[in-house]
């Protein structure tokens, strides 16, 4: 049986690169990390001005199941639209900052719970589109 040190020399693990997507509420965040717990790049977009105008985040209004065209007309639609508009740009910037191509990534991780359904849906959709 090999000692722990010898085993680590002979059984060196391959470091995985993972794209992480977080859209559980109002902030849109993306990062590329390794299985060695290194953050290669991270980006975040937030709409603090909208929150100040509205007096904060109102999850019950954000999570209401209403037709999409109605959401576009409300200021709360900014949450899902914010994610949809910013995720491609943030992912592209993360890839560039990490000097990584999509083919170099081993996995895509995305927040699935807890969070606002309407916001989570955008992150999950982006992860699926990217993984394909």
OpenMM code with the backbone's topology and positions (N, CA, C; nanometers):
from openmm import Vec3, app, unit

residues = "UNK UNK UNK UNK UNK UNK UNK UNK UNK UNK UNK UNK UNK UNK UNK UNK UNK UNK UNK UNK UNK UNK UNK UNK UNK UNK UNK UNK UNK UNK UNK UNK UNK UNK UNK UNK UNK UNK UNK UNK UNK UNK UNK UNK UNK UNK UNK UNK UNK UNK UNK UNK UNK UNK UNK UNK UNK UNK UNK UNK UNK UNK UNK UNK UNK UNK UNK UNK UNK UNK UNK UNK UNK UNK UNK UNK UNK UNK UNK UNK UNK UNK UNK UNK UNK UNK UNK UNK UNK UNK UNK UNK UNK UNK UNK UNK UNK UNK UNK UNK UNK UNK UNK UNK UNK UNK UNK UNK UNK UNK UNK UNK UNK UNK UNK UNK UNK UNK UNK UNK UNK UNK UNK UNK UNK UNK UNK UNK UNK UNK UNK UNK".split()
positions = [
    Vec3(0.0841, -0.1187, 0.0000),
    Vec3(0.0000, 0.0000, 0.0000),
    Vec3(0.0885, 0.1249, 0.0000),
    Vec3(0.0531, 0.2199, -0.0851),
    Vec3(0.1306, 0.3426, -0.0965),
    Vec3(0.0951, 0.4404, 0.0146),
    Vec3(0.1935, 0.5179, 0.0554),
    Vec3(0.1664, 0.6227, 0.1538),
    Vec3(0.0822, 0.7312, 0.0869),
    Vec3(0.0273, 0.8165, 0.1677),
    Vec3(-0.0573, 0.9238, 0.1143),
    Vec3(0.0215, 1.0121, 0.0179),
    Vec3(0.1447, 1.0444, 0.0542),
    Vec3(0.2283, 1.1301, -0.0310),
    Vec3(0.2581, 1.0607, -0.1642),
    Vec3(0.2959, 0.9349, -0.1594),
    Vec3(0.3267, 0.8612, -0.2822),
    Vec3(0.2023, 0.8473, -0.3691),
    Vec3(0.0898, 0.8216, -0.3057),
    Vec3(-0.0354, 0.8074, -0.3789),
    Vec3(-0.0705, 0.9373, -0.4512),
    Vec3(-0.0463, 1.0509, -0.3852),
    Vec3(-0.0794, 1.1791, -0.4479),
    Vec3(0.0101, 1.2068, -0.5682),
    Vec3(0.1328, 1.1559, -0.5668),
    Vec3(0.2223, 1.1748, -0.6807),
    Vec3(0.1804, 1.0895, -0.8002),
    Vec3(0.1373, 0.9662, -0.7734),
    Vec3(0.1022, 0.8739, -0.8808),
    Vec3(-0.0430, 0.8874, -0.9270),
    Vec3(-0.1276, 0.9342, -0.8409),
    Vec3(-0.2715, 0.9412, -0.8713),
    Vec3(-0.3187, 1.0854, -0.8799),
    Vec3(-0.2401, 1.1682, -0.9434),
    Vec3(-0.2750, 1.3095, -0.9520),
    Vec3(-0.4079, 1.3258, -1.0260),
    Vec3(-0.4956, 1.4016, -0.9676),
    Vec3(-0.6273, 1.4228, -1.0277),
    Vec3(-0.6202, 1.5317, -1.1339),
    Vec3(-0.7029, 1.5164, -1.2331),
    Vec3(-0.7188, 1.6188, -1.3351),
    Vec3(-0.8069, 1.7284, -1.2769),
    Vec3(-0.7658, 1.8528, -1.2930),
    Vec3(-0.8435, 1.9647, -1.2410),
    Vec3(-0.9583, 1.9965, -1.3374),
    Vec3(-1.0800, 1.9916, -1.2874),
    Vec3(-1.1983, 2.0195, -1.3686),
    Vec3(-1.2272, 2.1691, -1.3697),
    Vec3(-1.2761, 2.2187, -1.4822),
    Vec3(-1.3201, 2.3579, -1.4924),
    Vec3(-1.4717, 2.3578, -1.5036),
    Vec3(-1.5344, 2.4413, -1.4210),
    Vec3(-1.6807, 2.4452, -1.4154),
    Vec3(-1.7288, 2.5893, -1.4316),
    Vec3(-1.8301, 2.6062, -1.5156),
    Vec3(-1.8984, 2.7347, -1.5280),
    Vec3(-2.0151, 2.7333, -1.4307),
    Vec3(-2.0196, 2.8304, -1.3407),
    Vec3(-2.1293, 2.8412, -1.2450),
    Vec3(-2.2184, 2.9587, -1.2791),
    Vec3(-2.3499, 2.9379, -1.2710),
    Vec3(-2.4481, 3.0422, -1.3018),
    Vec3(-2.5408, 3.0570, -1.1823),
    Vec3(-2.5574, 3.1814, -1.1343),
    Vec3(-2.6418, 3.2057, -1.0176),
    Vec3(-2.7442, 3.3134, -1.0519),
    Vec3(-2.8730, 3.2774, -1.0453),
    Vec3(-2.9813, 3.3718, -1.0758),
    Vec3(-3.0983, 3.3518, -0.9796),
    Vec3(-3.0711, 3.3221, -0.8543),
    Vec3(-3.1800, 3.2864, -0.7630),
    Vec3(-3.2689, 3.4039, -0.7243),
    Vec3(-3.2197, 3.5259, -0.7396),
    Vec3(-3.3026, 3.6410, -0.7034),
    Vec3(-3.2807, 3.7512, -0.8063),
    Vec3(-3.2279, 3.8643, -0.7643),
    Vec3(-3.2163, 3.9787, -0.8543),
    Vec3(-3.0775, 3.9952, -0.9149),
    Vec3(-2.9728, 3.9482, -0.8497),
    Vec3(-2.8380, 3.9594, -0.9044),
    Vec3(-2.8127, 3.8483, -1.0058),
    Vec3(-2.7349, 3.8808, -1.1074),
    Vec3(-2.6926, 3.7825, -1.2067),
    Vec3(-2.5438, 3.7613, -1.1850),
    Vec3(-2.5026, 3.6383, -1.1569),
    Vec3(-2.3615, 3.6107, -1.1308),
    Vec3(-2.3155, 3.4881, -1.2085),
    Vec3(-2.1922, 3.4953, -1.2558),
    Vec3(-2.1317, 3.3872, -1.3328),
    Vec3(-1.9867, 3.3749, -1.2870),
    Vec3(-1.9374, 3.2513, -1.2792),
    Vec3(-1.7974, 3.2298, -1.2428),
    Vec3(-1.7447, 3.1048, -1.3111),
    Vec3(-1.6147, 3.1029, -1.3304),
    Vec3(-1.5465, 2.9822, -1.3764),
    Vec3(-1.4509, 2.9430, -1.2656),
    Vec3(-1.4690, 2.8223, -1.2159),
    Vec3(-1.3890, 2.7725, -1.1039),
    Vec3(-1.3285, 2.6372, -1.1411),
    Vec3(-1.2293, 2.5957, -1.0614),
    Vec3(-1.1696, 2.4641, -1.0829),
    Vec3(-1.2029, 2.3739, -0.9655),
    Vec3(-1.1842, 2.2455, -0.9857),
    Vec3(-1.2080, 2.1506, -0.8768),
    Vec3(-1.1019, 2.1644, -0.7683),
    Vec3(-0.9975, 2.2416, -0.7954),
    Vec3(-0.8952, 2.2716, -0.6948),
    Vec3(-0.9345, 2.3917, -0.6095),
    Vec3(-1.0581, 2.4357, -0.6228),
    Vec3(-1.1141, 2.5484, -0.5471),
    Vec3(-1.0520, 2.6830, -0.5837),
    Vec3(-1.0132, 2.6971, -0.7083),
    Vec3(-0.9594, 2.8240, -0.7562),
    Vec3(-1.0654, 2.8929, -0.8410),
    Vec3(-1.0825, 3.0216, -0.8183),
    Vec3(-1.1745, 3.1012, -0.8993),
    Vec3(-1.0929, 3.1626, -1.0126),
    Vec3(-1.1194, 3.1200, -1.1341),
    Vec3(-1.0461, 3.1714, -1.2498),
    Vec3(-1.1006, 3.3067, -1.2943),
    Vec3(-1.2313, 3.3242, -1.2830),
    Vec3(-1.2938, 3.4529, -1.3134),
    Vec3(-1.4350, 3.4540, -1.2570),
    Vec3(-1.4834, 3.5729, -1.2293),
    Vec3(-1.6219, 3.5865, -1.1826),
    Vec3(-1.6740, 3.7242, -1.2217),
    Vec3(-1.8009, 3.7283, -1.2526),
    Vec3(-1.8677, 3.8524, -1.2927),
    Vec3(-2.0053, 3.8580, -1.2284),
    Vec3(-2.0495, 3.9793, -1.1975),
    Vec3(-2.1818, 3.9962, -1.1375),
    Vec3(-2.2459, 4.1240, -1.1913),
    Vec3(-2.3765, 4.1168, -1.2111),
    Vec3(-2.4532, 4.2347, -1.2515),
    Vec3(-2.5674, 4.2521, -1.1524),
    Vec3(-2.5870, 4.3751, -1.1097),
    Vec3(-2.6941, 4.4028, -1.0150),
    Vec3(-2.7656, 4.5311, -1.0551),
    Vec3(-2.8886, 4.5443, -1.0136),
    Vec3(-2.9703, 4.6625, -1.0452),
    Vec3(-3.0123, 4.7309, -0.9156),
    Vec3(-2.9178, 4.7859, -0.8435),
    Vec3(-2.9477, 4.8494, -0.7147),
    Vec3(-3.0378, 4.9722, -0.7292),
    Vec3(-3.0256, 5.0447, -0.8395),
    Vec3(-3.1081, 5.1649, -0.8589),
    Vec3(-3.2562, 5.1287, -0.8640),
    Vec3(-3.2887, 5.0195, -0.9322),
    Vec3(-3.4283, 4.9747, -0.9409),
    Vec3(-3.4785, 4.9348, -0.8028),
    Vec3(-3.3949, 4.8652, -0.7270),
    Vec3(-3.4348, 4.8223, -0.5922),
    Vec3(-3.4597, 4.9420, -0.5014),
    Vec3(-3.3751, 5.0443, -0.5127),
    Vec3(-3.3950, 5.1639, -0.4299),
    Vec3(-3.5280, 5.2315, -0.4630),
    Vec3(-3.5586, 5.2417, -0.5930),
    Vec3(-3.6844, 5.3044, -0.6351),
    Vec3(-3.8044, 5.2279, -0.5823),
    Vec3(-3.7939, 5.0947, -0.5795),
    Vec3(-3.9060, 5.0115, -0.5373),
    Vec3(-3.9054, 4.9847, -0.3874),
    Vec3(-3.8027, 5.0313, -0.3182),
    Vec3(-3.7947, 5.0072, -0.1747),
    Vec3(-3.7456, 4.8675, -0.1414),
    Vec3(-3.6734, 4.8052, -0.2331),
    Vec3(-3.6195, 4.6709, -0.2102),
    Vec3(-3.6782, 4.5696, -0.3066),
    Vec3(-3.6447, 4.4450, -0.2806),
    Vec3(-3.6927, 4.3346, -0.3645),
    Vec3(-3.8236, 4.2850, -0.3063),
    Vec3(-3.9219, 4.2605, -0.3913),
    Vec3(-4.0497, 4.2076, -0.3471),
    Vec3(-4.0704, 4.0702, -0.4101),
    Vec3(-4.0243, 3.9637, -0.3415),
    Vec3(-4.0303, 3.8294, -0.4000),
    Vec3(-4.1700, 3.7830, -0.4376),
    Vec3(-4.2708, 3.8180, -0.3584),
    Vec3(-4.4053, 3.7688, -0.3891),
    Vec3(-4.4555, 3.8235, -0.5219),
    Vec3(-4.4222, 3.9468, -0.5520),
    Vec3(-4.4621, 4.0053, -0.6799),
    Vec3(-4.3783, 3.9454, -0.7926),
    Vec3(-4.2478, 3.9283, -0.7685),
    Vec3(-4.1583, 3.8740, -0.8716),
    Vec3(-4.1967, 3.7331, -0.9115),
    Vec3(-4.2409, 3.6545, -0.8174),
    Vec3(-4.2664, 3.5130, -0.8431),
    Vec3(-4.4073, 3.4848, -0.8918),
    Vec3(-4.4904, 3.5886, -0.9065),
    Vec3(-4.6276, 3.5661, -0.9516),
    Vec3(-4.6290, 3.5012, -1.0886),
    Vec3(-4.7197, 3.4088, -1.1069),
    Vec3(-4.7352, 3.3423, -1.2360),
    Vec3(-4.8302, 3.4258, -1.3215),
    Vec3(-4.7737, 3.5122, -1.4021),
    Vec3(-4.8543, 3.5962, -1.4908),
    Vec3(-4.8008, 3.5807, -1.6326),
    Vec3(-4.8820, 3.6102, -1.7331),
    Vec3(-4.8349, 3.5984, -1.8707),
    Vec3(-4.7107, 3.6836, -1.8951),
    Vec3(-4.6247, 3.6371, -1.9853),
    Vec3(-4.4988, 3.7049, -2.0109),
    Vec3(-4.5183, 3.8498, -2.0548),
    Vec3(-4.6164, 3.8765, -2.1423),
    Vec3(-4.6349, 4.0140, -2.1890),
    Vec3(-4.6731, 4.1066, -2.0741),
    Vec3(-4.7401, 4.0533, -1.9719),
    Vec3(-4.7727, 4.1340, -1.8542),
    Vec3(-4.6464, 4.1642, -1.7760),
    Vec3(-4.5569, 4.0651, -1.7663),
    Vec3(-4.4314, 4.0867, -1.6947),
    Vec3(-4.3488, 4.1967, -1.7590),
    Vec3(-4.3497, 4.2032, -1.8903),
    Vec3(-4.2708, 4.3045, -1.9589),
    Vec3(-4.3182, 4.4443, -1.9205),
    Vec3(-4.4463, 4.4576, -1.8934),
    Vec3(-4.5023, 4.5887, -1.8615),
    Vec3(-4.4804, 4.6296, -1.7167),
    Vec3(-4.4395, 4.5372, -1.6314),
    Vec3(-4.4178, 4.5707, -1.4907),
    Vec3(-4.2701, 4.5895, -1.4643),
    Vec3(-4.2383, 4.6691, -1.3649),
    Vec3(-4.0979, 4.6907, -1.3309),
    Vec3(-4.0351, 4.5650, -1.2740),
    Vec3(-4.1157, 4.4740, -1.2199),
    Vec3(-4.0603, 4.3517, -1.1633),
    Vec3(-4.0114, 4.2567, -1.2708),
    Vec3(-4.0539, 4.2782, -1.3933),
    Vec3(-4.0043, 4.1935, -1.5019),
    Vec3(-3.8566, 4.2184, -1.5252),
    Vec3(-3.8064, 4.3275, -1.4712),
    Vec3(-3.6650, 4.3592, -1.4881),
    Vec3(-3.5772, 4.2470, -1.4353),
    Vec3(-3.6271, 4.1703, -1.3375),
    Vec3(-3.5445, 4.0633, -1.2818),
    Vec3(-3.5182, 3.9561, -1.3858),
    Vec3(-3.6230, 3.8988, -1.4463),
    Vec3(-3.5970, 3.7932, -1.5440),
    Vec3(-3.5351, 3.8493, -1.6714),
    Vec3(-3.5758, 3.9708, -1.7116),
    Vec3(-3.5157, 4.0311, -1.8298),
    Vec3(-3.3696, 4.0637, -1.8047),
    Vec3(-3.3389, 4.1069, -1.6827),
    Vec3(-3.2004, 4.1370, -1.6464),
    Vec3(-3.1140, 4.0129, -1.6652),
    Vec3(-3.1611, 3.8995, -1.6142),
    Vec3(-3.0849, 3.7756, -1.6287),
    Vec3(-3.0699, 3.7387, -1.7762),
    Vec3(-3.1787, 3.7431, -1.8493),
    Vec3(-3.1773, 3.7034, -1.9905),
    Vec3(-3.0831, 3.7912, -2.0719),
    Vec3(-3.0825, 3.9208, -2.0433),
    Vec3(-2.9992, 4.0129, -2.1198),
    Vec3(-2.8525, 4.0066, -2.0793),
    Vec3(-2.8255, 3.9831, -1.9520),
    Vec3(-2.6885, 3.9930, -1.9031),
    Vec3(-2.6106, 3.8623, -1.9006),
    Vec3(-2.6784, 3.7488, -1.8927),
    Vec3(-2.6057, 3.6219, -1.8838),
    Vec3(-2.5102, 3.5982, -2.0012),
    Vec3(-2.5526, 3.6160, -2.1260),
    Vec3(-2.4581, 3.5918, -2.2363),
    Vec3(-2.3325, 3.6790, -2.2264),
    Vec3(-2.3517, 3.8058, -2.1935),
    Vec3(-2.2376, 3.8978, -2.1817),
    Vec3(-2.1460, 3.8576, -2.0666),
    Vec3(-2.2040, 3.8228, -1.9518),
    Vec3(-2.1240, 3.7841, -1.8358),
    Vec3(-2.0481, 3.6542, -1.8608),
    Vec3(-2.1129, 3.5583, -1.9257),
    Vec3(-2.0462, 3.4312, -1.9570),
    Vec3(-1.9291, 3.4566, -2.0514),
    Vec3(-1.9520, 3.5364, -2.1535),
    Vec3(-1.8455, 3.5678, -2.2499),
    Vec3(-1.7277, 3.6365, -2.1812),
    Vec3(-1.7576, 3.7304, -2.0920),
    Vec3(-1.6513, 3.8020, -2.0204),
    Vec3(-1.5742, 3.7077, -1.9284),
    Vec3(-1.6439, 3.6179, -1.8608),
    Vec3(-1.5777, 3.5202, -1.7732),
    Vec3(-1.4849, 3.4294, -1.8529),
    Vec3(-1.5324, 3.3818, -1.9662),
    Vec3(-1.4494, 3.2954, -2.0507),
    Vec3(-1.3231, 3.3690, -2.0955),
    Vec3(-1.3396, 3.4944, -2.1345),
    Vec3(-1.2253, 3.5738, -2.1793),
    Vec3(-1.1280, 3.5983, -2.0643),
    Vec3(-1.1795, 3.6393, -1.9486),
    Vec3(-1.0936, 3.6673, -1.8327),
    Vec3(-1.0189, 3.5432, -1.7844),
    Vec3(-1.0812, 3.4269, -1.7970),
    Vec3(-1.0183, 3.3016, -1.7534),
    Vec3(-0.9328, 3.2410, -1.8641),
    Vec3(-0.9283, 3.3074, -1.9800),
    Vec3(-0.8549, 3.2561, -2.0956),
    Vec3(-0.8947, 3.1113, -2.1242),
    Vec3(-1.0263, 3.0909, -2.1289),
    Vec3(-1.0847, 2.9579, -2.1447),
    Vec3(-1.1857, 2.9602, -2.2589),
    Vec3(-1.1930, 2.8511, -2.3305),
    Vec3(-1.2956, 2.8387, -2.4340),
    Vec3(-1.4067, 2.7487, -2.3807),
    Vec3(-1.5243, 2.7550, -2.4386),
    Vec3(-1.6332, 2.6677, -2.3920),
    Vec3(-1.5958, 2.5194, -2.3953),
    Vec3(-1.5130, 2.4800, -2.4900),
    Vec3(-1.4711, 2.3393, -2.4998),
    Vec3(-1.3802, 2.2968, -2.3846),
    Vec3(-1.3160, 2.3938, -2.3187),
    Vec3(-1.2274, 2.3624, -2.2056),
    Vec3(-1.3053, 2.3327, -2.0779),
    Vec3(-1.4331, 2.3680, -2.0764),
    Vec3(-1.5142, 2.3477, -1.9560),
    Vec3(-1.5588, 2.2021, -1.9461),
    Vec3(-1.5583, 2.1512, -1.8235),
    Vec3(-1.5985, 2.0124, -1.7994),
    Vec3(-1.7433, 2.0003, -1.7544),
    Vec3(-1.7987, 2.1094, -1.7004),
    Vec3(-1.9359, 2.1032, -1.6485),
    Vec3(-1.9944, 2.2433, -1.6393),
    Vec3(-2.1259, 2.2468, -1.6284),
    Vec3(-2.1989, 2.3709, -1.6029),
    Vec3(-2.2818, 2.3473, -1.4779),
    Vec3(-2.2689, 2.4372, -1.3807),
    Vec3(-2.3472, 2.4282, -1.2573),
    Vec3(-2.4403, 2.5485, -1.2523),
    Vec3(-2.5605, 2.5262, -1.2023),
    Vec3(-2.6584, 2.6352, -1.1980),
    Vec3(-2.7430, 2.6216, -1.0720),
    Vec3(-2.7812, 2.7340, -1.0147),
    Vec3(-2.8685, 2.7332, -0.8980),
    Vec3(-3.0064, 2.6839, -0.9397),
    Vec3(-3.0597, 2.5857, -0.8666),
    Vec3(-3.1937, 2.5353, -0.8964),
    Vec3(-3.2899, 2.5591, -0.7809),
    Vec3(-3.2401, 2.5813, -0.6627),
    Vec3(-3.3219, 2.6101, -0.5454),
    Vec3(-3.2305, 2.6521, -0.4320),
    Vec3(-3.2690, 2.7306, -0.3382),
    Vec3(-3.3923, 2.8078, -0.3307),
    Vec3(-3.3805, 2.9328, -0.4170),
    Vec3(-3.4924, 2.9945, -0.4412),
    Vec3(-3.4924, 3.1171, -0.5181),
    Vec3(-3.6276, 3.1450, -0.5796),
    Vec3(-3.6338, 3.2548, -0.6503),
    Vec3(-3.7562, 3.2944, -0.7190),
    Vec3(-3.7675, 3.2132, -0.8476),
    Vec3(-3.8797, 3.1499, -0.8670),
    Vec3(-3.8989, 3.0607, -0.9816),
    Vec3(-3.8676, 3.1318, -1.1126),
    Vec3(-3.9160, 3.2515, -1.1282),
    Vec3(-3.8973, 3.3248, -1.2535),
    Vec3(-3.7495, 3.3547, -1.2783),
    Vec3(-3.6745, 3.3796, -1.1717),
    Vec3(-3.5316, 3.4077, -1.1846),
    Vec3(-3.4523, 3.2793, -1.2071),
    Vec3(-3.4857, 3.1744, -1.1326),
    Vec3(-3.4171, 3.0458, -1.1482),
    Vec3(-3.4333, 2.9917, -1.2898),
    Vec3(-3.5528, 3.0101, -1.3452),
    Vec3(-3.5827, 2.9604, -1.4803),
    Vec3(-3.4861, 3.0177, -1.5833),
    Vec3(-3.4534, 3.1442, -1.5703),
    Vec3(-3.3619, 3.2078, -1.6661),
    Vec3(-3.2219, 3.1491, -1.6554),
    Vec3(-3.1756, 3.1250, -1.5338),
    Vec3(-3.0433, 3.0654, -1.5158),
    Vec3(-3.0370, 2.9238, -1.5690),
    Vec3(-3.1405, 2.8457, -1.5416),
    Vec3(-3.1457, 2.7072, -1.5892),
    Vec3(-3.1507, 2.7039, -1.7418),
    Vec3(-3.2311, 2.7909, -1.8008),
    Vec3(-3.2401, 2.7971, -1.9477),
    Vec3(-3.1050, 2.8333, -2.0094),
    Vec3(-3.0362, 2.9289, -1.9486),
    Vec3(-2.9046, 2.9689, -1.9999),
    Vec3(-2.8045, 2.8546, -1.9882),
    Vec3(-2.8090, 2.7814, -1.8772),
    Vec3(-2.7176, 2.6683, -1.8574),
    Vec3(-2.7430, 2.5595, -1.9612),
    Vec3(-2.8692, 2.5317, -1.9881),
    Vec3(-2.9036, 2.4294, -2.0877),
    Vec3(-2.8572, 2.4731, -2.2267),
    Vec3(-2.8841, 2.5994, -2.2617),
    Vec3(-2.8407, 2.6495, -2.3929),
    Vec3(-2.6885, 2.6416, -2.4068),
    Vec3(-2.6182, 2.6792, -2.3019),
    Vec3(-2.4719, 2.6789, -2.3070),
    Vec3(-2.4172, 2.5366, -2.3173),
    Vec3(-2.4763, 2.4447, -2.2439),
    Vec3(-2.4279, 2.3060, -2.2422),
    Vec3(-2.4488, 2.2364, -2.3762),
    Vec3(-2.5461, 2.2798, -2.4523),
    Vec3(-2.5732, 2.2163, -2.5823),
    Vec3(-2.4689, 2.2598, -2.6806),
] * unit.nanometer
topology = app.Topology()
chain = topology.addChain("A")
for resn in residues:
    res = topology.addResidue(resn, chain)
    for name in ("N", "CA", "C"):
        topology.addAtom(name, app.Element.getBySymbol(name[0]), res)
